[in-house]
Amino acid sequence: MNNSIKLQYLSQPEIKAYQEKKMIELLEYVNARSVFYKELFAKENINISRIKQIEDLQRIPVTTKQDLQVRNPDFVCVPQSDIRDYVTTSGTLGTPVTFADTVNDLQRLALSEALSYEFAGCKPSDVIQLMVTIDRCFMAGQACQLGSLKFASGLIRTGNGIPELQWNVIRRINPTVCVCVPSFLLKLIDFAIANNIDYRNSSIKRAICVGETVRTNSHTYNILGEKIHSLWPELSMHVNYASTEMQSSFSECEKECGTHHKPDLTIVEFLDDDNRPAKPGEPGEITVTTIGVEGMPLIRFKTGDVCYHFEEPCACGRNTLRLGPILGRKGQMIKYKGTTLYPAALYDVLENIPEIKNYIVEVYTNTIGTDGIRILAGSPNNSESFIKQIKDLFRSKIRVAPDIVFEPIELIARKQMPPTSRKLIKFFDYREDKA
């Protein structure tokens, strides 16, 4: 971990030289072990010995989420006997992608999140309350747990939801840091106010925010962040941006001005719609090449997330580049309660409920500035127990449950086929543009 910390403070040319050495090792590794990349290099006549600088990666086609879904097993680079853990994505296009981790991959994941705690100003003496799920093959909670073990802090695995449980634990054990989806902090505050809990003087002083951002591109609070801060000004919040595919994260330091890159874990590019480097000062799609992954390394993987980035040294002294908040999504990508998904994942659930005759998926910007999902369902059964059944099914398939509203089947049918449309419309995006 000390070497990873030192790397953050090297000059950018020194960081780049380090990454180029690791990039060459990676290309040799996947060319020998990855069915997918070996075939890609042959098909595109790519001579990996000529790829020596990060800029040379542009000779290699990007890797997409669809590639991972269609050819998932062809990315695995180790025998099954070397795999120690399996994780899955949330099934953004209807079919989850499985990632196979070796012992070294799990150690790398631990390093990533230990660095996140260090960036945010945590100390080994802290006790961290984990308010995100650690089960259901979900990487985020597992990464936080492994990171805490490496960081040598205490950890309380309460899991997501249930404000009463969270406050019970806070009162009994006095954790100092929580890891949560930031919108959940509002639920904690609401419960505390309703139950006369003096939350502002509780032991919790710091929040590691996953799944959602609390800041704008100018590093000020966004709607969600401002609302939390106005209610709990003593709480410091630090954003963590991650994805299962890159098996690491970008993390905000105590200066709270963008999430820092961890250059010993990924190489990052910012691409335009034509997969070329975004122009200086323009936003680009975050595209990562993993460093140090054994099980399923990726080259030029397009995350689907678009942001600005900052290359000037941070006030904290680190020289690594930083990401701004996610500005938008490619296509119809939705960020909902810490989970990234596409409408197809919602359709897959709804299409398999016989009592739902038709439906519409609406995505909107809710009152705290994050994505909300509302399902308009047409069904002869509109009971509360049926709503619970639908939500439980969503949770079992994609980990989160959207709001369900029943409307007459005939009304939904008319909405699906407006006069100006030549095809059925099931998805309506009402999200506001975000600066």
ABEGO torsion letter per residue (X at the ends): XAAAAAAAABBAAAAAAAAAAAAAAAAAAAAAABAAAAAAAAAAGBBAAABABAAAAAABBBBBAAAAAAAAAAABABBAAABABBBBBAGAAGBBBBBBBBAAAAAAAAAAAAAAAAAAGBBAABBBBBABBABGGBAAAAAAAAAAAAAGBBBBBAEBEGAAAAAAAAAAAGBABBBBBAAAAAAAAAAAAAAGBBAAABABABBBBBGBBABBAAGBBBAAAAAAAAABAABBBBBBBBBAAAGBBBBBBAAGBEBBBBAAABBBBBBBAAGBBBBBGBBBBBBBBBBGBAABBBBGBBAGBBBBBBABBBAAGBABBBBBBBABBBEABBBBGGBBBBAAAAAAAAAABAABABBBBBBBBBAAGBBBBBBBBBBABABAAAAAAAAAAAAAAAGBBBBBBBBBAAAAAAAABBAABABBBABBBABBBBX
